[in-house]
């Protein structure tokens, strides 16, 4: 089973998720949005599986600092454009476990996904 975690290294939730994975002896690859960005195809795949509303972190500093015009009339197309331009707006972590996509960190969800 291949596990890839997407996020930014300074995120506290990422740190908790990494500790959990390492504590369970689960190898994973870390993809840093700041260093590597995110590809449109990857984001489109996630949106298809979990929806853009779940992926877009409206509570993030990056989103809150956007001009009101960028936040107005938010739909899938606009949200994807924003997340591609500023991947730190994507909720963290996004964990790919095989073909599954998990958003956020909940130990009980991780436990079920890696069994």
ChimeraX attribute file (.defattr): number of C-alpha atoms within 10 A of each C-alpha:
attribute: neighborCount
match mode: 1-to-1
recipient: residues
	/A:1	11
	/A:2	12
	/A:3	18
	/A:4	16
	/A:5	23
	/A:6	23
	/A:7	25
	/A:8	20
	/A:9	16
	/A:10	9
	/A:11	12
	/A:12	12
	/A:13	18
	/A:14	21
	/A:15	14
	/A:16	15
	/A:17	20
	/A:18	20
	/A:19	12
	/A:20	17
	/A:21	18
	/A:22	12
	/A:23	9
	/A:24	11
	/A:25	9
	/A:26	13
	/A:27	13
	/A:28	17
	/A:29	12
	/A:30	16
	/A:31	18
	/A:32	17
	/A:33	19
	/A:34	13
	/A:35	9
	/A:36	10
	/A:37	17
	/A:38	21
	/A:39	11
	/A:40	13
	/A:41	9
	/A:42	10
	/A:43	19
	/A:44	14
	/A:45	12
	/A:46	20
	/A:47	18
	/A:48	10
	/A:49	13
	/A:50	14
	/A:51	13
	/A:52	21
	/A:53	14
	/A:54	14
	/A:55	23
	/A:56	22
	/A:57	18
	/A:58	15
	/A:59	10
	/A:60	13
	/A:61	11
	/A:62	14
	/A:63	20
	/A:64	13
	/A:65	10
	/A:66	11
	/A:67	9
	/A:68	10
	/A:69	8
	/A:70	13
	/A:71	16
	/A:72	9
	/A:73	10
	/A:74	13
	/A:75	11
	/A:76	15
	/A:77	9
	/A:78	15
	/A:79	20
	/A:80	21
	/A:81	13
	/A:82	20
	/A:83	22
	/A:84	18
	/A:85	12
	/A:86	16
	/A:87	24
	/A:88	24
	/A:89	23
	/A:90	29
	/A:91	22
	/A:92	23
	/A:93	24
	/A:94	20
	/A:95	24
	/A:96	20
	/A:97	17
	/A:98	12
	/A:99	9
	/A:100	12
	/A:101	18
	/A:102	20
	/A:103	19
	/A:104	18
	/A:105	19
	/A:106	13
	/A:107	13
	/A:108	8
	/A:109	12
	/A:110	17
	/A:111	12
	/A:112	8
	/A:113	15
	/A:114	14
	/A:115	6
